[in-house]
Amino acid sequence: MEEKNSVGLSVASMVLGICSIVFSCFAFISIPCAIIGVILGGASLATKKGGKGMAVAGLVTSIISLVPTIIVIVTGSSILNSLF
């Protein structure tokens, strides 16, 4: 009997990457989702389980979502700094 490749880590990484992009304006949601997405995608690629494309998509979306989140944090903190 052939072993079925598990794609759970890949799917979780991709879902978390998409969620982190959607919620990139809310840093308290986006940053944990992106970090966990990167970890799960890396773990899926390292263990060579199934779903390589989804794992790469999860890594890319998680990393890309950190850019607007960092921009929102920097912009918000500079606005707050100029007010006080």
Summary of the structure (lengths in Angstrom):
residues: 84
radius of gyration: 15.8
end to end distance: 67.7
largest distance: 67.7
contacts: 271
relative contact order: 0.22
helix: 81%
strand: 0%
